[in-house]
Amino acid sequence: ELKVEQNPLFLSMQEGKNYTIYCNYSTTSDRLYWYRQDPGKSLESLFVLLSNGAVKQEGRLMASLDTKARLSTLHITAAVHDLSATYFCTEVGRASGSRLTFGEGTQLTVNP
Amino acid sequence: DAGVTQSPTHLIKTRGQQVTLRCSPKSGHDTVSWYQQALGQGPQFIFQYYEEEERQRGNFPDRFSGHQFPNYSSELNVNALLLGDSALYLCASDSTSRGRSSDTQYFGPGTRLTVL
């Protein structure tokens, strides 16, 4: 059974600081995604990581994938208030078609 | 280019009733997945439709059923509603080519279902 674990689940940080969210997944995964969700809203795709060592960056966010360690990270650089949201890591197993297995999410609050 | 659309936006039902939610996939997509997201939780996979057939199913009871139409749009039906069915229901679409799905799933805005 696919399982995704994120930590921390809750993160409160000050503007301008850096931090990393960790995502561990349970099986040999075909793809790893990061999504953002604002309160009461739907999911917005941030990154798709397709291979070991993949690194993608968009603005203040950078995601990486280590398939050997079954670990993905989402690094936040110089956080700003607009980054406050819930971030989900999700994987697609090799035998799962495009079925997504989500973690609990990390609720990020960036304080001025 | 229209993204994934869902209707209705909000819905209030009482226990025991039945509900139908609708989803139109992003242009060019032929695969529709449905997820249930309870408050404070990550989305849980309900089922996926491709070529008008249920291709995969998550751990949801038979009260949850679906359908996909020739134009790739989809419906989610829930019978005998329970209080615990209150959640945000999300539809996601992607495309399947030569048996393999595309890289990214796009989510619709969701339908907020409240069961009283």
Contacts between the chains, C-beta under 8 A, distances in Angstrom:
chain1	res1	chain2	res2	distance
A	4	B	42	8.0
A	31	B	103	6.8
A	33	B	104	7.4
A	33	B	105	7.7
A	35	B	107	7.8
A	40	B	112	7.9
A	41	B	109	7.3
A	41	B	110	7.8
A	42	B	90	6.3
A	42	B	107	4.8
A	42	B	108	6.2
A	42	B	109	4.8
A	42	B	110	5.0
A	43	B	43	7.3
A	43	B	90	6.8
A	43	B	92	7.9
A	43	B	107	4.3
A	44	B	107	7.7
A	45	B	104	5.4
A	45	B	105	7.5
A	45	B	106	6.8
A	45	B	107	7.9
A	48	B	103	5.1
A	48	B	104	5.5
A	50	B	103	6.9
A	88	B	42	5.8
A	88	B	43	7.8
A	90	B	42	7.8
A	92	B	101	7.8
A	96	B	56	7.3
A	97	B	48	6.5
A	97	B	55	6.3
A	97	B	56	5.6
A	97	B	96	7.9
A	97	B	101	5.8
A	98	B	31	6.4
A	98	B	33	6.8
A	98	B	48	7.0
A	98	B	94	5.3
A	98	B	96	7.5
A	98	B	101	3.4
A	98	B	102	7.6
A	98	B	105	6.1
A	99	B	33	6.8
A	99	B	45	5.2
A	99	B	48	6.1
A	99	B	56	5.3
A	99	B	58	7.5
A	100	B	33	7.4
A	100	B	35	7.5
A	100	B	43	7.4
A	100	B	45	6.5
A	100	B	92	7.5
A	100	B	105	6.4
A	101	B	45	7.1
A	102	B	42	3.5
A	102	B	43	5.1
A	102	B	44	7.4
A	103	B	42	5.7
A	104	B	41	6.8
A	104	B	42	5.3
A	105	B	41	7.9
A	105	B	42	5.3
